[in-house]
Each structure stands twice: as structure tokens, then as C-alpha cells.
Amino acid sequence: MTEAEIYSAITQALADAPRNQYTAELHLQMIKYADQLKSITAKEFSEGVGLKSSFGTEFSKMRNLTTRLKAAGLNTEQL
């Protein structure tokens, strides 16, 4: 999957998320694609998905959290 396809998939998932689940869905998508997006900056992520730059901090947090979740047995391909 290309970077543009990932951004498109995340944007669609966020559009489909119930209003009160938007942030949870955003975090889930960040974890799901963390490995494929490990070489981009938080700013690039925010711009690619069309979010405010402040969400870049969340992207960094979720990318770091993904490492720990995978060490505990999470298979991000099942998300």
C-alpha cells in the first residue's frame, strides 16, 4: 500500500466513524499503519490525512505505543 493509499484509507475510516468515536478511530488507524509510516514525520502525517498539525503529537505517541503493543503480542495486520 502506498503512502497516499494509506492516507486515503485513514481519511475514509475517520469519515465513517461515529462522531463520539472519532479520536478512538484516529488512534486505531495510527497504530494500524505505524509500521508503514515509520519513516515520515508527524507533520507529514497530519498534512497527508488533512488534520491540524497538533494531531502530529498524537501520531508520535501512537507510533511509540505500537512498539510496546507489538512486543506484547498485538498483530497490527488484524486491525
PAKOL-510543 format. One record per residue: residue number from 1; x, y, z of N, C-alpha, C in turn. Coordinates in nm, 4 decimals. Example, Ala and Ser with C-alpha at 12.3 -4.5 7.8 and 13.67 -1.06 7.14 Angstrom:
BEGIN
+-----+----------+----------+----------+----------+----------+----------+----------+----------+----------+
!  nr !     n.px !     n.py !     n.pz !    ca.px !    ca.py !    ca.pz !     c.px !     c.py !     c.pz !
+-----+----------+----------+----------+----------+----------+----------+----------+----------+----------+
!   1 !   1.3190 !  -0.5690 !   0.7800 !   1.2300 !  -0.4500 !   0.7800 !   1.3200 !  -0.3300 !   0.7800 !
!   2 !   1.2850 !  -0.2250 !   0.7080 !   1.3670 !  -0.1060 !   0.7140 !   1.2900 !   0.0030 !   0.7870 !
+-----+----------+----------+----------+----------+----------+----------+----------+----------+----------+
END
This chain:
BEGIN
+-----+----------+----------+----------+----------+----------+----------+----------+----------+----------+
!  nr !     n.px !     n.py !     n.pz !    ca.px !    ca.py !    ca.pz !     c.px !     c.py !     c.pz !
+-----+----------+----------+----------+----------+----------+----------+----------+----------+----------+
!   1 !   0.0846 !  -0.1175 !   0.0000 !   0.0000 !   0.0000 !   0.0000 !   0.0894 !   0.1241 !   0.0000 !
!   2 !   0.0587 !   0.2194 !  -0.0876 !   0.1388 !   0.3419 !  -0.0928 !   0.0995 !   0.4357 !   0.0204 !
!   3 !   0.1834 !   0.5335 !   0.0421 !   0.1550 !   0.6336 !   0.1452 !   0.0234 !   0.7060 !   0.1159 !
!   4 !   0.0012 !   0.7416 !  -0.0084 !  -0.1231 !   0.8100 !  -0.0464 !  -0.2442 !   0.7211 !  -0.0225 !
!   5 !  -0.2313 !   0.5914 !  -0.0487 !  -0.3421 !   0.4982 !  -0.0255 !  -0.3713 !   0.4841 !   0.1237 !
!   6 !  -0.2662 !   0.4852 !   0.2032 !  -0.2843 !   0.4785 !   0.3484 !  -0.3569 !   0.6026 !   0.3977 !
!   7 !  -0.3144 !   0.7190 !   0.3515 !  -0.3813 !   0.8427 !   0.3918 !  -0.5285 !   0.8398 !   0.3517 !
!   8 !  -0.5555 !   0.7907 !   0.2340 !  -0.6929 !   0.7820 !   0.1860 !  -0.7752 !   0.6863 !   0.2727 !
!   9 !  -0.7166 !   0.5726 !   0.3080 !  -0.7861 !   0.4751 !   0.3925 !  -0.8150 !   0.5335 !   0.5310 !
!  10 !  -0.7189 !   0.6048 !   0.5864 !  -0.7384 !   0.6668 !   0.7182 !  -0.8462 !   0.7746 !   0.7095 !
!  11 !  -0.8397 !   0.8565 !   0.6074 !  -0.9397 !   0.9627 !   0.5898 !  -1.0791 !   0.9033 !   0.5791 !
!  12 !  -1.0931 !   0.7933 !   0.5051 !  -1.2238 !   0.7291 !   0.4908 !  -1.2714 !   0.6690 !   0.6226 !
!  13 !  -1.1809 !   0.6046 !   0.6954 !  -1.2165 !   0.5466 !   0.8248 !  -1.2638 !   0.6549 !   0.9212 !
!  14 !  -1.1984 !   0.7694 !   0.9188 !  -1.2392 !   0.8797 !   1.0067 !  -1.3744 !   0.9362 !   0.9645 !
!  15 !  -1.3979 !   0.9440 !   0.8350 !  -1.5266 !   0.9942 !   0.7845 !  -1.6406 !   0.9000 !   0.8238 !
!  16 !  -1.6120 !   0.7702 !   0.8299 !  -1.7143 !   0.6707 !   0.8633 !  -1.7340 !   0.6521 !   1.0130 !
!  17 !  -1.6429 !   0.7035 !   1.0933 !  -1.6505 !   0.6844 !   1.2385 !  -1.7642 !   0.7666 !   1.2983 !
!  18 !  -1.8350 !   0.7076 !   1.3955 !  -1.9354 !   0.7870 !   1.4673 !  -1.8691 !   0.9079 !   1.5330 !
!  19 !  -1.9428 !   1.0151 !   1.5429 !  -1.8873 !   1.1398 !   1.5954 !  -1.8167 !   1.1214 !   1.7299 !
!  20 !  -1.8755 !   1.0432 !   1.8183 !  -1.8160 !   1.0265 !   1.9515 !  -1.7034 !   0.9227 !   1.9533 !
!  21 !  -1.6680 !   0.8667 !   1.8375 !  -1.5600 !   0.7689 !   1.8285 !  -1.4457 !   0.8159 !   1.7381 !
!  22 !  -1.4498 !   0.9412 !   1.6964 !  -1.3519 !   0.9940 !   1.6019 !  -1.2084 !   0.9796 !   1.6529 !
!  23 !  -1.1839 !   1.0221 !   1.7754 !  -1.0486 !   1.0186 !   1.8301 !  -1.0017 !   0.8749 !   1.8493 !
!  24 !  -1.0893 !   0.7877 !   1.8961 !  -1.0528 !   0.6467 !   1.9116 !  -1.0185 !   0.5859 !   1.7761 !
!  25 !  -1.0965 !   0.6170 !   1.6739 !  -1.0692 !   0.5656 !   1.5397 !  -0.9371 !   0.6206 !   1.4869 !
!  26 !  -0.9104 !   0.7471 !   1.5124 !  -0.7842 !   0.8072 !   1.4696 !  -0.6664 !   0.7337 !   1.5322 !
!  27 !  -0.6739 !   0.7081 !   1.6623 !  -0.5662 !   0.6369 !   1.7307 !  -0.5508 !   0.4956 !   1.6748 !
!  28 !  -0.6608 !   0.4279 !   1.6512 !  -0.6558 !   0.2930 !   1.5960 !  -0.5892 !   0.2916 !   1.4590 !
!  29 !  -0.6247 !   0.3863 !   1.3747 !  -0.5646 !   0.3941 !   1.2413 !  -0.4156 !   0.4262 !   1.2495 !
!  30 !  -0.3785 !   0.5102 !   1.3423 !  -0.2364 !   0.5425 !   1.3604 !  -0.1574 !   0.4179 !   1.4000 !
!  31 !  -0.2143 !   0.3375 !   1.4881 !  -0.1488 !   0.2138 !   1.5309 !  -0.1443 !   0.1147 !   1.4148 !
!  32 !  -0.2547 !   0.1033 !   1.3441 !  -0.2646 !   0.0081 !   1.2327 !  -0.1567 !   0.0316 !   1.1276 !
!  33 !  -0.1302 !   0.1562 !   1.0949 !  -0.0364 !   0.1889 !   0.9879 !   0.0993 !   0.2391 !   1.0359 !
!  34 !   0.1279 !   0.2263 !   1.1644 !   0.2523 !   0.2801 !   1.2207 !   0.3765 !   0.2250 !   1.1512 !
!  35 !   0.3772 !   0.0967 !   1.1213 !   0.4964 !   0.0380 !   1.0579 !   0.5179 !   0.0920 !   0.9173 !
!  36 !   0.4103 !   0.1052 !   0.8416 !   0.4234 !   0.1550 !   0.7046 !   0.4600 !   0.3032 !   0.7005 !
!  37 !   0.4296 !   0.3756 !   0.8073 !   0.4542 !   0.5194 !   0.8109 !   0.5694 !   0.5565 !   0.9046 !
!  38 !   0.6552 !   0.4602 !   0.9353 !   0.7618 !   0.4870 !   1.0328 !   0.8663 !   0.5857 !   0.9848 !
!  39 !   0.8753 !   0.6076 !   0.8549 !   0.9788 !   0.6980 !   0.8038 !   0.9293 !   0.8409 !   0.7800 !
!  40 !   0.8036 !   0.8684 !   0.8118 !   0.7525 !   1.0042 !   0.7910 !   0.7496 !   1.0808 !   0.9224 !
!  41 !   0.7426 !   1.2120 !   0.9114 !   0.7340 !   1.2951 !   1.0311 !   0.5889 !   1.3101 !   1.0734 !
!  42 !   0.5703 !   1.3536 !   1.1943 !   0.4354 !   1.3779 !   1.2450 !   0.3661 !   1.4864 !   1.1623 !
!  43 !   0.4420 !   1.5855 !   1.1206 !   0.3865 !   1.6928 !   1.0376 !   0.3390 !   1.6374 !   0.9034 !
!  44 !   0.4196 !   1.5514 !   0.8423 !   0.3814 !   1.4914 !   0.7149 !   0.2543 !   1.4076 !   0.7289 !
!  45 !   0.2421 !   1.3372 !   0.8412 !   0.1213 !   1.2585 !   0.8655 !  -0.0005 !   1.3491 !   0.8719 !
!  46 !   0.0083 !   1.4522 !   0.9526 !  -0.1047 !   1.5440 !   0.9685 !  -0.1460 !   1.6054 !   0.8355 !
!  47 !  -0.0498 !   1.6479 !   0.7588 !  -0.0797 !   1.7065 !   0.6278 !  -0.1387 !   1.6027 !   0.5329 !
!  48 !  -0.0862 !   1.4806 !   0.5365 !  -0.1331 !   1.3758 !   0.4468 !  -0.2767 !   1.3362 !   0.4717 !
!  49 !  -0.3171 !   1.3378 !   0.5984 !  -0.4534 !   1.2992 !   0.6343 !  -0.5462 !   1.4206 !   0.6357 !
!  50 !  -0.4879 !   1.5392 !   0.6315 !  -0.5697 !   1.6607 !   0.6317 !  -0.6133 !   1.7029 !   0.7707 !
!  51 !  -0.5272 !   1.6796 !   0.8682 !  -0.5572 !   1.7159 !   1.0070 !  -0.4750 !   1.8373 !   1.0489 !
!  52 !  -0.5181 !   1.9005 !   1.1568 !  -0.4397 !   2.0101 !   1.2135 !  -0.3048 !   1.9554 !   1.2578 !
!  53 !  -0.2043 !   2.0392 !   1.2544 !  -0.0692 !   1.9947 !   1.2900 !  -0.0600 !   1.9454 !   1.4342 !
!  54 !  -0.1514 !   1.9884 !   1.5198 !  -0.1491 !   1.9432 !   1.6595 !  -0.1709 !   1.7926 !   1.6716 !
!  55 !  -0.2327 !   1.7303 !   1.5709 !  -0.2522 !   1.5857 !   1.5744 !  -0.1218 !   1.5107 !   1.5489 !
!  56 !  -0.0196 !   1.5799 !   1.5055 !   0.1103 !   1.5173 !   1.4864 !   0.1654 !   1.4600 !   1.6149 !
!  57 !   0.1390 !   1.5273 !   1.7251 !   0.1828 !   1.4774 !   1.8556 !   0.1181 !   1.3435 !   1.8846 !
!  58 !  -0.0098 !   1.3317 !   1.8542 !  -0.0815 !   1.2054 !   1.8747 !  -0.0205 !   1.0955 !   1.7886 !
!  59 !   0.0160 !   1.1293 !   1.6659 !   0.0783 !   1.0313 !   1.5771 !   0.2082 !   0.9790 !   1.6383 !
!  60 !   0.2891 !   1.0679 !   1.6903 !   0.4156 !   1.0265 !   1.7537 !   0.3900 !   0.9362 !   1.8734 !
!  61 !   0.2925 !   0.9706 !   1.9527 !   0.2584 !   0.8891 !   2.0700 !   0.2133 !   0.7495 !   2.0284 !
!  62 !   0.1255 !   0.7433 !   1.9296 !   0.0719 !   0.6141 !   1.8862 !   0.1794 !   0.5286 !   1.8201 !
!  63 !   0.2698 !   0.5906 !   1.7490 !   0.3789 !   0.5153 !   1.6871 !   0.4664 !   0.4534 !   1.7969 !
!  64 !   0.4942 !   0.5298 !   1.9020 !   0.5724 !   0.4766 !   2.0136 !   0.4961 !   0.3679 !   2.0880 !
!  65 !   0.3691 !   0.3867 !   2.1061 !   0.2856 !   0.2883 !   2.1742 !   0.2779 !   0.1584 !   2.0942 !
!  66 !   0.2768 !   0.1685 !   1.9633 !   0.2682 !   0.0500 !   1.8780 !   0.3837 !  -0.0453 !   1.9047 !
!  67 !   0.5017 !   0.0073 !   1.9258 !   0.6177 !  -0.0766 !   1.9547 !   0.5918 !  -0.1610 !   2.0786 !
!  68 !   0.5372 !  -0.0998 !   2.1806 !   0.5096 !  -0.1724 !   2.3055 !   0.3958 !  -0.2713 !   2.2876 !
!  69 !   0.2927 !  -0.2320 !   2.2128 !   0.1799 !  -0.3221 !   2.1896 !   0.2226 !  -0.4452 !   2.1098 !
!  70 !   0.3063 !  -0.4248 !   2.0113 !   0.3547 !  -0.5381 !   1.9317 !   0.4431 !  -0.6306 !   2.0164 !
!  71 !   0.5217 !  -0.5737 !   2.1063 !   0.6039 !  -0.6550 !   2.1954 !   0.5163 !  -0.7404 !   2.2877 !
!  72 !   0.3958 !  -0.6917 !   2.3146 !   0.3018 !  -0.7648 !   2.3990 !   0.2146 !  -0.8623 !   2.3194 !
!  73 !   0.2361 !  -0.8658 !   2.1874 !   0.1646 !  -0.9649 !   2.1069 !   0.0621 !  -0.9124 !   2.0100 !
!  74 !   0.0437 !  -0.7826 !   1.9999 !  -0.0546 !  -0.7271 !   1.9052 !  -0.0088 !  -0.7502 !   1.7616 !
!  75 !  -0.0987 !  -0.7982 !   1.6804 !  -0.0744 !  -0.8116 !   1.5365 !  -0.1507 !  -0.6985 !   1.4684 !
!  76 !  -0.0808 !  -0.5949 !   1.4266 !  -0.1472 !  -0.4783 !   1.3692 !  -0.2141 !  -0.5107 !   1.2362 !
!  77 !  -0.1788 !  -0.6189 !   1.1728 !  -0.2423 !  -0.6576 !   1.0471 !  -0.3852 !  -0.7066 !   1.0680 !
!  78 !  -0.4217 !  -0.7357 !   1.1921 !  -0.5570 !  -0.7809 !   1.2225 !  -0.6501 !  -0.6663 !   1.2594 !
!  79 !  -0.5981 !  -0.5458 !   1.2627 !  -0.6817 !  -0.4301 !   1.2983 !  -0.7640 !  -0.3863 !   1.1789 !
+-----+----------+----------+----------+----------+----------+----------+----------+----------+----------+
END
